[in-house]
Amino acid sequence: MRKHLEIFPVTGLPEVAAGDDLAALIADGADLRDGDVVSVTSKIVSKAEGRLTYGTRREAVDAELVRVVAQRGETRIVQTRHGLVMAAAGTDTSNTAPGTVLLLPVDPDRSARSLRAALKDRYDVNVGIVVTDTLGRPWRNGQTDVAIGAAGVRVVEDLRGTTDSHGNVLAVTEPALADEIAGASELVKGKADGVPVAVLRGLEDAVLPVGEDGPGARALVRDAEHDMFSLGTREAARAAVLDRQPPTGPRELDPLLLSDLAVEGVLVEAGDNAVTVSGADPVTVGVAAERVAVLLHAEGYGVAVQAGPGAVATVTFGSRSK
Amino acid sequence: MRKHLEIFPVTGLPEVAAGDDLAALIADGADLRDGDVVSVTSKIVSKAEGRLTYGTRREAVDAELVRVVAQRGETRIVQTRHGLVMAAAGTDTSNTAPGTVLLLPVDPDRSARSLRAALKDRYDVNVGIVVTDTLGRPWRNGQTDVAIGAAGVRVVEDLRGTTDSHGNVLAVTEPALADEIAGASELVKGKADGVPVAVLRGLEDAVLPVGEDGPGARALVRDAEHDMFSLGTREAARAAVLDRQPPTGPRELDPLLLSDLAVEGVLVEAGDNAVTVSGADPVTVGVAAERVAVLLHAEGYGVAVQAGPGAVATVTFGSRSK
């Protein structure tokens, strides 16, 4: 348990420009102590690193994204090279000159490590660094600040395997410490006020020894293939018919998987590596076969539909490569 | 801008049981001041309210959920009556006796209002209350604490329409204050240590006047119909074939919507309220028609597929009721 946590805004920082020395600006503005955590808004890291680009925001987003996760109207939720899933790829046009777009730092974990090293080398203080950005989230209104970069701070508190006071194992509890630090610091930084840095005092146990930077905020990114929400609702349905992959190897079929599918006048028979769909009306057979293919795709199977001969369709299935 | 934020754990609280007076326990354990925000783990609210049930966790989840959002193996992400999307409907078996399951408070906003009123009436202190729980999130590892109940505290800072230092309007920035408060307080509460209450001092501007409780944490819940992730990737694909609704009224078709669909040997023609699919092979026509239906469903259309006559299928479309 931590006894007492204090969070200070670091005020009086000048507008940051490309090439500025963030370590010097922060060390001058704050009375840092060993064990402090410094929370830095990614915007000033980007500015110091000269991540300003010319053009429209749309062009910038196109250049920054690796895949579109969900889209509705003009809003695009995309995954960035950093693995972050966020609106507009983290590009920023607020507090920037017209016609320019600010991009995220190339590698926010590296930025955090550099800043930490500079503060240690030149100001002899061992702090943890969290680089923050503001993200929306599914299911909840409003945004919170999360960690997109980190150095010298534990990003996740791994409590798996520890027990509570009744002796139950806390099986799945891994507080995302760095994200909670980011959100907490936002409470004093604010958006409109232009206070891009805050210091958290009282988290000494979460700050790593000098020379040990930890895995960084990258460890907070969940791989899309392990994520139950790797696509938006709309995109998941579209992908089920537009982005299917053929089977690449054997994979057993769970017979329950097709149990909710009932198409009148159609017989669905599962075999070892194919589902055979037959009936009196060939168009209806095609409809039912495609539904089987979508259901198999939904479970991660590779699938392919073959029509005929006659009023029969064969849906081959198996493992898939991605 | 806030000047300085302090967060204290409230230590020495006894194990809470049904009927316990939380206001008295908290007022005894903490030196509360006007303008403080008290962050209370939902677990002790549930315990005080006697929300313990007998049976298996699976039974408890079944009783608490209103819909399944996503499922993979034993993990079920569900929406609760409160609108919260969370694993296992917020049921809890850690720190509870074997064979019992702790449920969420019936109405955590009401719980927060009661606690606030009791602290004002009996201890003459005007505080904001946040009731917290631990939630996983898509795309990121680890969990964070968020607000599931709130009273007397602004839950969202509405900065829409305010301008930054360049005069740009901060169009979509609404920090989820109550969630950031919940996450910040978790930094001192911790999971394994059993410190269920923390006090945040320095957020006086976010605490509402006596008599004004605000909209509560319910305001942080986004309606499923406005959410781009209302279903898991798997469930969205399944729903596209299993939970379709028929058209209930006219709705115009965006011609781009079907442009990515290409099935060899099949002609797809869009009309005012139906798409006609035709070709030489009727099974292939059925496959293509079903793909059209899935793509239309993905965009929120009501759809119905009709086979025939011959190698033709008709996909009627329009608005849908939900």
Contacts between the chains, C-beta under 8 A, distances in Angstrom:
chain1	res1	chain2	res2	distance
A	1	B	9	5.9
A	1	B	11	7.3
A	1	B	188	7.1
A	1	B	189	7.8
A	1	B	190	5.3
A	1	B	193	4.2
A	1	B	195	5.4
A	2	B	9	6.9
A	2	B	187	6.6
A	2	B	188	4.7
A	2	B	190	7.2
A	3	B	8	7.9
A	3	B	9	7.0
A	3	B	188	7.6
A	4	B	6	6.9
A	4	B	7	7.4
A	4	B	8	5.7
A	4	B	9	7.9
A	4	B	188	7.4
A	5	B	6	7.1
A	5	B	7	4.3
A	5	B	8	8.0
A	5	B	184	7.7
A	5	B	187	5.7
A	5	B	188	5.3
A	6	B	4	6.9
A	6	B	5	7.1
A	6	B	6	5.3
A	6	B	7	7.8
A	7	B	4	7.4
A	7	B	5	4.3
A	7	B	6	7.8
A	7	B	7	7.6
A	7	B	184	7.7
A	7	B	202	7.9
A	8	B	3	8.0
A	8	B	4	5.8
A	9	B	1	6.0
A	9	B	2	6.9
A	9	B	3	7.0
A	9	B	4	7.9
A	11	B	1	7.3
A	15	B	165	7.9
A	70	B	228	4.3
A	70	B	229	6.9
A	72	B	228	5.6
A	75	B	228	7.8
A	77	B	228	6.5
A	84	B	139	7.8
A	85	B	138	7.4
A	85	B	139	4.2
A	87	B	172	7.9
A	93	B	168	6.7
A	94	B	164	4.9
A	94	B	166	7.6
A	94	B	168	4.8
A	94	B	170	5.7
A	94	B	173	7.9
A	95	B	164	4.6
A	95	B	165	6.0
A	95	B	166	5.6
A	95	B	168	6.8
A	96	B	166	6.8
A	96	B	168	7.7
A	97	B	166	6.9
A	134	B	173	7.1
A	134	B	175	7.5
A	137	B	137	6.0
A	137	B	138	7.6
A	138	B	85	7.4
A	138	B	137	7.6
A	138	B	138	5.5
A	138	B	222	7.8
A	138	B	227	6.1
A	138	B	228	7.1
A	138	B	229	3.8
A	139	B	84	7.8
A	139	B	85	4.2
A	139	B	221	7.3
A	139	B	222	5.7
A	139	B	227	6.1
A	139	B	229	7.0
A	140	B	146	7.1
A	140	B	176	6.6
A	140	B	179	7.0
A	140	B	220	5.2
A	140	B	221	6.7
A	140	B	222	5.9
A	141	B	156	6.4
A	141	B	174	6.9
A	141	B	176	6.8
A	141	B	219	6.7
A	141	B	220	5.2
A	141	B	221	7.2
A	141	B	222	5.1
A	142	B	155	7.8
A	142	B	156	4.6
A	142	B	174	4.5
A	142	B	175	6.1
A	142	B	176	3.1
A	142	B	177	7.7
A	142	B	179	7.0
A	142	B	220	6.3
A	143	B	173	6.9
A	143	B	174	6.4
A	143	B	175	6.0
A	143	B	176	6.2
A	144	B	144	7.9
A	144	B	175	7.1
A	144	B	176	5.3
A	144	B	179	5.4
A	144	B	180	5.6
A	144	B	183	7.2
A	145	B	175	7.7
A	145	B	180	7.2
A	146	B	140	7.1
A	155	B	142	7.8
A	156	B	141	6.4
A	156	B	142	4.6
A	157	B	191	7.9
A	159	B	191	5.5
A	159	B	192	5.6
A	162	B	192	5.0
A	163	B	192	7.6
A	164	B	94	4.9
A	164	B	95	4.6
A	164	B	191	8.0
A	164	B	192	6.3
A	164	B	194	7.3
A	165	B	15	7.9
A	165	B	95	6.0
A	165	B	194	5.6
A	166	B	94	7.5
A	166	B	95	5.5
A	166	B	96	6.8
A	166	B	97	6.9
A	168	B	93	6.7
A	168	B	94	4.8
A	168	B	95	6.8
A	168	B	96	7.7
A	170	B	94	5.7
A	170	B	191	6.1
A	170	B	192	6.2
A	172	B	87	7.9
A	173	B	94	7.9
A	173	B	134	7.1
A	173	B	143	6.9
A	173	B	191	5.1
A	174	B	141	6.9
A	174	B	142	4.5
A	174	B	143	6.4
A	175	B	134	7.5
A	175	B	142	6.1
A	175	B	143	6.1
A	175	B	144	7.1
A	175	B	145	7.7
A	175	B	186	6.2
A	175	B	190	8.0
A	175	B	191	6.5
A	176	B	140	6.6
A	176	B	141	6.8
A	176	B	142	3.1
A	176	B	143	6.2
A	176	B	144	5.3
A	177	B	142	7.7
A	177	B	187	7.4
A	179	B	140	7.0
A	179	B	142	7.0
A	179	B	144	5.4
A	179	B	183	7.0
A	180	B	144	5.6
A	180	B	145	7.2
A	180	B	183	4.0
A	180	B	184	6.5
A	180	B	186	5.6
A	180	B	187	5.4
A	181	B	187	6.9
A	183	B	144	7.2
A	183	B	179	7.0
A	183	B	180	4.0
A	183	B	183	4.3
A	183	B	184	6.3
A	184	B	5	7.7
A	184	B	7	7.7
A	184	B	180	6.6
A	184	B	183	6.3
A	184	B	184	3.4
A	184	B	187	6.2
A	186	B	175	6.2
A	186	B	180	5.6
A	187	B	2	6.6
A	187	B	5	5.7
A	187	B	177	7.4
A	187	B	180	5.5
A	187	B	181	6.9
A	187	B	184	6.2
A	187	B	203	6.8
A	188	B	1	7.2
A	188	B	2	4.7
A	188	B	3	7.6
A	188	B	4	7.3
A	188	B	5	5.2
A	188	B	202	7.6
A	189	B	1	7.8
A	190	B	1	5.3
A	190	B	2	7.1
A	190	B	157	8.0
A	191	B	157	7.9
A	191	B	159	5.5
A	191	B	170	6.2
A	191	B	173	5.2
A	191	B	175	6.5
A	192	B	159	5.6
A	192	B	162	5.0
A	192	B	163	7.6
A	192	B	164	6.5
A	192	B	170	6.3
A	193	B	1	4.2
A	194	B	164	7.4
A	194	B	165	5.7
A	195	B	1	5.4
A	202	B	7	7.9
A	202	B	188	7.6
A	203	B	187	6.8
A	219	B	141	6.7
A	220	B	140	5.2
A	220	B	141	5.3
A	220	B	142	6.3
A	221	B	139	7.3
A	221	B	140	6.7
A	221	B	141	7.2
A	222	B	138	7.8
A	222	B	139	5.7
A	222	B	140	5.8
A	222	B	141	5.1
A	227	B	138	6.0
A	227	B	139	6.0
A	227	B	233	7.8
A	228	B	70	4.3
A	228	B	72	5.6
A	228	B	75	7.8
A	228	B	77	6.5
A	228	B	138	7.1
A	228	B	232	4.3
A	228	B	233	6.5
A	228	B	234	7.1
A	229	B	70	6.9
A	229	B	138	3.8
A	229	B	139	6.9
A	229	B	229	5.1
A	229	B	232	5.8
A	229	B	233	6.3
A	230	B	233	5.1
A	231	B	233	4.8
A	231	B	236	7.3
A	232	B	228	4.4
A	232	B	229	5.9
A	232	B	236	7.8
A	233	B	227	7.8
A	233	B	228	6.5
A	233	B	229	6.3
A	233	B	230	5.1
A	233	B	231	4.8
A	233	B	236	4.3
A	233	B	298	7.8
A	234	B	228	7.1
A	234	B	236	7.6
A	234	B	298	4.8
A	234	B	299	6.7
A	235	B	298	7.8
A	236	B	231	7.3
A	236	B	232	7.8
A	236	B	233	4.3
A	236	B	234	7.6
A	236	B	236	3.6
A	236	B	237	5.2
A	236	B	240	8.0
A	237	B	236	5.2
A	237	B	237	5.9
A	237	B	239	7.3
A	237	B	240	3.9
A	237	B	294	5.8
A	237	B	295	7.6
A	237	B	297	6.2
A	237	B	298	3.6
A	238	B	260	7.8
A	238	B	294	7.7
A	238	B	295	6.2
A	238	B	298	5.0
A	239	B	237	7.4
A	240	B	237	3.9
A	240	B	240	6.0
A	240	B	294	6.4
A	241	B	261	7.3
A	241	B	291	4.3
A	241	B	294	4.9
A	241	B	295	6.5
A	242	B	260	5.4
A	242	B	261	7.0
A	242	B	295	7.8
A	260	B	238	7.8
A	260	B	242	5.4
A	261	B	241	7.3
A	261	B	242	7.0
A	281	B	282	7.9
A	281	B	307	5.6
A	281	B	308	6.8
A	282	B	281	7.9
A	282	B	282	3.8
A	282	B	283	4.7
A	282	B	286	6.8
A	282	B	311	7.8
A	283	B	282	4.7
A	283	B	283	7.2
A	283	B	285	5.5
A	283	B	286	4.0
A	283	B	289	7.2
A	283	B	307	3.7
A	283	B	308	5.8
A	283	B	311	6.9
A	283	B	312	7.4
A	283	B	313	5.2
A	284	B	286	6.1
A	284	B	307	4.6
A	285	B	283	5.5
A	285	B	286	6.2
A	286	B	282	6.8
A	286	B	283	4.1
A	286	B	284	6.2
A	286	B	285	6.2
A	286	B	286	2.2
A	286	B	287	4.3
A	286	B	288	7.7
A	286	B	289	7.3
A	286	B	290	7.0
A	286	B	313	7.9
A	287	B	286	4.2
A	287	B	287	7.4
A	287	B	289	6.2
A	287	B	290	4.5
A	287	B	305	5.6
A	287	B	307	6.7
A	287	B	313	7.2
A	288	B	286	7.6
A	289	B	283	7.2
A	289	B	286	7.3
A	289	B	287	6.2
A	290	B	286	7.0
A	290	B	287	4.5
A	290	B	290	3.7
A	290	B	291	6.1
A	290	B	294	7.9
A	291	B	241	4.3
A	291	B	290	6.1
A	294	B	237	5.8
A	294	B	238	7.7
A	294	B	240	6.4
A	294	B	241	4.9
A	294	B	290	7.9
A	294	B	294	6.4
A	295	B	237	7.6
A	295	B	238	6.2
A	295	B	241	6.4
A	295	B	242	7.8
A	297	B	237	6.2
A	298	B	233	7.8
A	298	B	234	4.8
A	298	B	235	7.8
A	298	B	237	3.6
A	298	B	238	5.0
A	299	B	234	6.7
A	300	B	234	8.0
A	305	B	287	5.6
A	307	B	281	5.6
A	307	B	283	3.7
A	307	B	284	4.6
A	307	B	287	6.7
A	308	B	281	6.8
A	308	B	283	5.8
A	311	B	282	7.8
A	311	B	283	6.9
A	312	B	283	7.4
A	313	B	283	5.2
A	313	B	286	8.0
A	313	B	287	7.2
